[in-house]
Amino acid sequence: MSVGPTPPVGGPPPGPLATGHAVSAAAAATPLAQAPDPVAPLMQRAVEAARADGAIRQSGQGPLLADLSRALESPHLPANLKAAIRQLLAFGLNAGAPPDAAALRAAVARSGLFLEARLAQTPTAPPYDMKAALLALSQALTAAGATSPGRPARATAAPPTRGGAVAGQAARAAILKADDPPEQQLAILRDETDQALARQTLHQLTSLPDDSGQRWMFELPMMTPQGAAVAQFAIERDDPGPGGGPDAAPAWRARFALDIPPLGPVLVHVRLQGERSTAVLWVDRAESLAHLREQAPRLAQALSGDVVIHPGAPPSAPTPAPGALVDRSS
């Protein structure tokens, strides 16, 4: 399976991510940085302001991915812009071939979540990831003369929030036409690129560490014959808590949602603690439910754990506190 060029892959950086680095740098440049107590509230206000701004401007990546594919057919757009478009589309996972663990790990590393953290560590070797590709696309649009008419974002996806639900985005139909005037094509792509960058920033803000532990939330494009769908992921570490005993292993929980043909909407919760894993799936379509239940033994063998498959959507419930993750299959 081809997932595009692969950068050096490492685990998620342990320190603050993305905007957290920018906020930390801004705070360090002020006199307040010499007095540690006022800095944290200052940083928190900056993060909250960035989150509020991003929530207004963000939209799902689906419309941009659909229009980028159509833009490649346009005779009006310059070659350097088309090169930036191809670079971004190369990050899509092939939904027709199940990815192995190494491919998924590489895709997470290229999700754009860790761009600024890696730049802070190795500024002379710019990482190749989705946020870097979005920024390169934005620069190419500016060089081509793109201006934004300031249209509000199309609400194609709810903004990501810490502890919030994950949702897959089905492939979208393009609104850009190859024979549209070039200024109209550029304006559409400018708006959608800005909205996708705002959403990327929200995922980074949602992934900032806090007292409750580290978690990561991000999206990956899935390339299907019908176009680019978007899968959303959330990964959380759950420490055993004071009652877990000194030898208790931490648990990891991964949630992801996708909406690709022919499966339709599927939500997956995976919990791993020590050598034991449990996967719980919720499947919207009856025919997909029957198919996945037939495949459940193979899934359980691949996971070396238990697999439970339910119809419909999961019951809504508050996010459990650290040390209190519940195995929903028990």
C-alpha positions in Angstrom: 0.0 0.0 0.0 1.3 3.4 -0.9 0.8 6.2 1.7 3.2 8.7 0.1 6.7 9.7 1.1 7.7 8.5 4.6 9.6 10.8 7.0 11.7 9.6 9.9 9.0 8.3 12.3 9.3 8.5 16.1 6.8 8.4 18.9 4.7 11.5 19.7 6.9 14.1 21.4 6.5 14.2 25.2 6.3 18.0 25.4 3.7 20.6 24.4 2.5 20.4 20.8 2.1 22.9 18.0 0.5 26.1 19.2 1.7 25.2 22.7 5.2 25.9 21.5 4.2 29.2 20.0 2.4 30.2 23.2 5.3 29.2 25.3 7.7 31.2 23.1 5.5 34.3 23.3 5.2 34.0 27.1 9.0 33.6 27.4 9.5 36.8 25.5 7.6 38.8 28.0 8.7 40.1 31.5 6.0 37.8 33.0 8.2 34.8 32.1 10.5 35.7 35.0 7.7 35.3 37.4 6.4 31.7 36.9 3.0 32.1 38.6 1.4 34.6 36.1 2.6 32.7 33.0 0.2 29.8 33.1 -2.9 32.0 33.1 -1.4 34.0 30.3 -0.8 30.9 28.2 -4.2 29.6 29.0 -5.9 32.8 27.8 -3.8 32.7 24.6 -4.8 29.0 24.0 -8.5 29.8 24.7 -8.4 32.7 22.3 -6.8 30.6 19.6 -9.4 27.9 20.2 -12.3 30.3 19.9 -10.9 31.8 16.7 -10.3 28.4 15.2 -13.8 27.2 16.0 -15.3 30.0 14.0 -13.0 29.5 11.0 -12.6 25.8 10.8 -14.3 23.3 8.5 -13.8 19.7 7.5 -11.0 18.7 5.1 -13.5 16.9 2.8 -14.5 19.9 0.7 -10.9 20.9 0.2 -9.7 17.4 -0.8 -12.6 17.1 -3.3 -11.9 20.5 -4.9 -8.1 19.9 -5.0 -8.7 16.8 -7.1 -10.9 18.8 -9.4 -8.4 21.6 -9.6 -5.8 19.3 -11.1 -8.0 19.1 -14.2 -8.0 22.9 -14.6 -6.0 24.4 -17.4 -5.8 27.7 -15.7 -3.8 27.0 -12.5 0.0 27.3 -12.4 2.3 24.3 -12.3 3.8 25.1 -8.8 0.3 25.3 -7.3 -0.6 21.9 -8.9 2.6 20.5 -7.4 1.6 21.7 -4.0 -1.9 20.1 -4.5 -0.3 16.7 -5.5 1.9 16.9 -2.4 -1.0 17.3 -0.1 -3.1 14.6 -1.8 -0.2 12.1 -1.5 -0.9 11.8 2.2 -4.2 9.9 1.6 -4.3 6.3 2.8 -5.6 3.8 0.3 -9.0 2.7 1.8 -9.1 -0.3 -0.5 -6.0 -2.0 1.1 -6.0 -2.6 4.9 -3.0 -0.7 6.3 -0.5 -2.5 8.5 0.8 -1.2 11.8 3.9 0.4 10.2 1.8 2.3 7.6 -0.6 3.6 10.2 2.3 4.7 12.5 3.8 6.5 9.5 0.4 8.1 8.7 0.0 9.3 12.3 3.5 10.8 12.3 2.6 12.7 9.1 -0.8 13.8 10.3 0.5 17.4 11.0 -0.1 17.1 14.8 3.6 17.3 15.6 4.9 19.8 13.1 6.0 22.6 15.4 7.3 20.2 18.1 9.6 18.6 15.5 10.7 22.0 14.1 11.6 23.0 17.6 13.8 19.9 17.9 15.3 19.9 14.4 14.8 23.2 12.7 17.2 22.4 9.9 15.2 19.4 8.7 11.7 20.5 8.1 9.2 17.6 8.6 7.1 16.4 5.7 3.6 16.2 7.1 0.0 17.3 6.3 0.2 20.6 8.1 3.5 21.5 6.3 1.8 20.5 3.0 -1.2 22.7 3.9 1.1 25.7 4.6 2.9 25.1 1.4 -0.4 25.0 -0.5 -1.4 28.3 1.2 1.9 29.9 0.1 1.4 28.6 -3.5 -2.2 30.1 -3.5 -0.8 33.4 -2.4 1.8 33.4 -5.1 -0.9 32.6 -7.7 -2.8 35.7 -6.5 -5.5 34.0 -4.5 -7.7 36.3 -2.4 -10.4 35.3 0.0 -13.9 36.9 -0.3 -14.4 36.2 3.4 -17.2 33.7 3.1 -18.0 32.0 6.4 -16.9 28.4 6.7 -19.2 25.7 5.6 -20.1 23.6 8.6 -19.1 20.2 7.2 -17.8 18.9 10.5 -18.1 19.8 14.2 -14.9 21.3 15.7 -12.7 18.9 17.6 -12.9 19.1 21.3 -11.1 17.4 24.2 -13.0 14.3 25.2 -15.5 15.0 22.4 -16.9 12.4 20.0 -15.0 11.4 16.9 -16.8 11.3 13.6 -15.9 10.2 10.1 -16.5 12.3 7.1 -17.7 10.8 3.9 -16.3 11.8 0.6 -17.7 15.1 -0.6 -18.7 16.3 -4.0 -16.5 19.1 -5.5 -18.0 22.5 -5.9 -15.1 23.7 -8.0 -15.4 23.3 -11.8 -12.4 22.9 -14.1 -13.8 25.5 -16.4 -14.5 28.1 -13.7 -12.7 31.4 -14.0 -9.2 31.1 -12.4 -9.9 33.8 -9.8 -13.0 31.9 -8.7 -11.0 28.6 -8.4 -8.3 30.3 -6.4 -10.8 32.0 -4.1 -12.6 28.6 -3.4 -9.3 26.9 -2.7 -8.1 29.8 -0.5 -11.2 29.6 1.7 -11.0 25.9 2.1 -7.3 25.8 2.8 -7.7 28.4 5.5 -10.6 26.4 7.0 -8.5 23.2 7.0 -5.6 24.9 8.6 -7.9 26.3 11.4 -9.2 22.7 12.0 -5.6 21.4 12.1 -4.8 24.0 14.8 -7.8 22.9 16.8 -6.7 19.3 16.7 -3.3 20.5 18.0 -4.9 22.6 20.8 -7.0 19.6 21.8 -3.9 17.5 22.0 -2.0 19.8 24.4 -1.1 17.9 27.6 -2.8 18.8 30.9 -3.1 17.5 34.4 -5.3 14.6 33.3 -2.6 13.2 31.0 -1.7 13.1 27.4 -4.1 12.5 24.5 -3.8 13.0 20.8 -6.6 13.9 18.3 -6.1 14.0 14.6 -7.5 13.2 11.1 -6.3 11.1 8.2 -7.6 11.2 4.6 -8.8 7.9 3.2 -8.7 7.7 -0.6 -11.7 5.8 -2.1 -13.1 5.5 -5.7 -15.7 8.0 -4.7 -13.2 10.6 -3.5 -11.3 11.4 -0.3 -13.1 10.5 3.0 -11.6 11.6 6.3 -11.2 9.4 9.4 -10.9 11.0 12.8 -8.8 9.5 15.6 -8.4 10.1 19.4 -5.7 8.2 21.4 -5.6 8.5 25.2 -3.4 7.0 27.9 -5.2 6.0 31.1 -3.0 5.4 34.1 -4.3 2.8 36.6 -4.9 5.3 39.4 -4.2 5.0 43.1 -6.2 1.7 43.4 -4.4 -0.1 40.6 -1.4 -1.4 42.5 2.3 -0.8 41.8 2.4 -3.4 39.0 -0.7 -2.3 37.2 0.0 -1.4 33.5 -1.4 1.8 32.1 -4.2 1.4 29.6 -4.4 2.9 26.1 -7.6 3.7 24.5 -8.0 4.6 20.8 -11.2 5.8 19.2 -11.7 6.3 15.5 -14.5 6.9 13.1 -14.8 6.5 9.4 -17.4 6.6 6.7 -16.2 4.9 3.5 -18.1 2.8 1.0 -19.4 0.1 1.2 -19.2 0.0 5.0 -20.8 3.4 5.7 -20.3 5.0 9.1 -18.3 2.9 11.6 -17.1 3.8 15.0 -14.4 1.8 16.8 -13.2 1.9 20.4 -10.0 -0.1 21.1 -8.6 -0.6 24.6 -5.2 -2.1 25.3 -3.9 -2.9 28.8 -0.9 -5.1 29.1 -1.4 -8.0 26.8 -5.2 -7.7 26.7 -7.0 -5.8 24.0 -10.7 -5.3 23.4 -12.4 -3.7 20.4 -16.0 -2.5 20.3 -17.5 -1.5 17.0 -20.7 0.3 16.2 -21.9 -0.1 12.6 -24.7 2.0 11.0 -25.7 -0.2 8.0 -27.3 -3.6 8.4 -25.4 -5.2 5.6 -22.1 -3.9 6.9 -23.0 -5.2 10.4 -23.6 -8.7 9.1 -20.4 -8.6 7.1 -18.3 -7.4 10.0 -19.8 -10.0 12.4 -18.8 -12.7 9.9 -15.3 -11.3 10.1 -15.2 -10.9 13.9 -13.2 -14.1 14.5 -10.5 -12.9 12.1 -10.5 -9.4 13.7 -10.1 -11.0 17.2 -7.2 -13.1 16.0 -5.5 -10.1 14.4 -5.9 -8.1 17.7 -5.2 -11.0 20.0 -8.2 -9.9 22.0 -12.0 -9.6 22.1 -14.2 -8.0 19.4 -17.8 -6.9 20.1 -19.9 -5.4 17.3 -23.1 -3.4 17.9 -25.7 -1.9 15.5 -26.3 1.8 15.4 -24.4 4.5 17.4 -23.0 4.1 20.9 -24.8 5.5 23.9 -23.6 9.0 24.8 -21.6 9.1 28.0 -19.2 11.4 29.7 -15.5 10.8 29.2 -14.2 8.7 32.2 -11.7 10.3 34.5 -8.1 9.0 34.5 -7.9 5.6 36.2 -11.5 4.9 35.4 -11.7 3.7 31.8 -14.4 1.1 31.5 -14.3 -1.9 29.2 -17.6 -1.4 27.4 -17.7 -5.0 26.2 -17.9 -6.4 29.8 
